[in-house]
Amino acid sequence: MHTYKKKLTIMKKTILLTMLMLMTCLAGNAQHFKNSRYYDSKTGSLNYNQRQGDTWSNRYRYHIDPYNYYGLRLGLNLGTVQSDDPWLDGGKTRSGLNIGAVMGISLSQYTPLYFETGLMYTEKGGKQGSGNNKITYALNYLEVPLLVKYMYSPDGHFAVQPYLGGYLACGVSGKIKNFHDRAAYNSFGDDMEGLPRFQRFDGGLKFGCGVSYDVLYADICYSYGLSNISHDYFDSSHNSVFSLNIGVNF
């Protein structure tokens, strides 16, 4: 078990370092965005609504993706677990990592409306109590966002991007730590120690607003789990998370 934890820690650090290096390289080369497929020579900026010399007929004729974009995200989660079960109620905020990649698909030829999805590794959970009586809940998921995003750009450089949608998630790791008993339990799975756990699958609503300047991106969002992740149907447990993210689009 100790070896598994060590490998998991090394893997998370490697992924985080790789994402930071990619974002640094892309941000450092932001001044070279004239080579971007979104570059509009008339305005001297990136235009996600139209690329110079492109038409929709040419795109489908030559199998070019119509106005899609791709991005990397790195951020901070501030999560709680709201539960009727006193053992699982993590109403105090716990911080965690949010990291992954996204893809935006144009929904309209005439309106800058996009469907955004991707794959994120996201750390949720909560905590209760304090000091030696503290209990923490780490719920780590692979998550697929399902969002509709509108991009408003007044000058071709700066853009405001409100969005609304949902997410689907599968729990991949996590621990419930009882500091009073100095004991740790798997957050998901069977009640092997006679203690309640969380359900592995989750889904819910997500909404927020992003801002971008050329290839640089940042957003703030809130997600609430509609799925009951409690160990039984008598009690009710739900994830609640505020997220702050930075990234790049290309």
HULINKA-V887782 format. One record per backbone hydrogen bond with DSSP energy under -0.5 kcal/mol. NH is the residue of the N-H (numbers start at 1). CO is the residue of the C=O. If there is no record, write none. Layout:
# HULINKA-V887782
nh=NH co=CO
nh=NH co=CO
This chain:
# HULINKA-V887782
nh=5 co=1
nh=6 co=2
nh=7 co=3
nh=8 co=4
nh=9 co=5
nh=10 co=6
nh=11 co=7
nh=12 co=8
nh=13 co=9
nh=14 co=10
nh=15 co=11
nh=16 co=12
nh=17 co=13
nh=18 co=14
nh=19 co=15
nh=20 co=16
nh=21 co=17
nh=22 co=18
nh=23 co=19
nh=24 co=20
nh=25 co=21
nh=26 co=22
nh=27 co=23
nh=28 co=24
nh=29 co=25
nh=30 co=27
nh=32 co=29
nh=33 co=30
nh=35 co=32
nh=36 co=33
nh=39 co=36
nh=40 co=45
nh=41 co=39
nh=43 co=40
nh=44 co=40
nh=45 co=40
nh=46 co=156
nh=47 co=38
nh=48 co=46
nh=50 co=47
nh=52 co=39
nh=54 co=51
nh=59 co=55
nh=60 co=56
nh=61 co=57
nh=62 co=58
nh=64 co=59
nh=67 co=65
nh=69 co=104
nh=71 co=102
nh=72 co=248
nh=73 co=100
nh=74 co=246
nh=75 co=98
nh=76 co=244
nh=77 co=96
nh=78 co=242
nh=79 co=94
nh=80 co=240
nh=81 co=90
nh=82 co=238
nh=83 co=81
nh=84 co=236
nh=86 co=84
nh=88 co=85
nh=89 co=85
nh=90 co=81
nh=90 co=88
nh=91 co=89
nh=92 co=127
nh=94 co=79
nh=96 co=77
nh=98 co=75
nh=99 co=121
nh=100 co=73
nh=101 co=119
nh=102 co=71
nh=103 co=117
nh=104 co=69
nh=105 co=115
nh=106 co=66
nh=107 co=113
nh=108 co=113
nh=113 co=111
nh=114 co=149
nh=115 co=105
nh=116 co=114
nh=116 co=147
nh=117 co=103
nh=118 co=145
nh=119 co=101
nh=120 co=143
nh=121 co=99
nh=122 co=120
nh=122 co=141
nh=123 co=97
nh=124 co=122
nh=124 co=139
nh=126 co=137
nh=127 co=92
nh=128 co=135
nh=133 co=130
nh=134 co=131
nh=135 co=128
nh=136 co=177
nh=137 co=126
nh=138 co=175
nh=139 co=124
nh=139 co=137
nh=140 co=138
nh=140 co=173
nh=141 co=122
nh=142 co=170
nh=143 co=120
nh=143 co=141
nh=144 co=168
nh=145 co=143
nh=146 co=166
nh=147 co=116
nh=148 co=164
nh=149 co=114
nh=150 co=162
nh=151 co=112
nh=152 co=150
nh=152 co=160
nh=153 co=151
nh=155 co=158
nh=159 co=212
nh=160 co=152
nh=161 co=210
nh=163 co=208
nh=164 co=148
nh=165 co=206
nh=166 co=146
nh=167 co=204
nh=168 co=144
nh=169 co=202
nh=170 co=142
nh=171 co=200
nh=172 co=140
nh=173 co=140
nh=176 co=185
nh=177 co=136
nh=177 co=175
nh=178 co=176
nh=178 co=183
nh=179 co=134
nh=179 co=177
nh=182 co=178
nh=183 co=178
nh=185 co=176
nh=187 co=174
nh=189 co=198
nh=192 co=190
nh=194 co=191
nh=198 co=187
nh=199 co=229
nh=202 co=169
nh=204 co=167
nh=205 co=224
nh=206 co=165
nh=207 co=222
nh=208 co=163
nh=209 co=220
nh=210 co=161
nh=211 co=218
nh=212 co=159
nh=213 co=216
nh=214 co=157
nh=216 co=213
nh=217 co=247
nh=218 co=211
nh=219 co=245
nh=220 co=209
nh=221 co=243
nh=222 co=207
nh=223 co=241
nh=224 co=205
nh=225 co=239
nh=226 co=203
nh=227 co=203
nh=229 co=227
nh=229 co=237
nh=238 co=82
nh=240 co=80
nh=241 co=223
nh=242 co=78
nh=243 co=221
nh=244 co=76
nh=245 co=219
nh=246 co=74
nh=247 co=217
nh=248 co=72
nh=249 co=215
nh=250 co=70
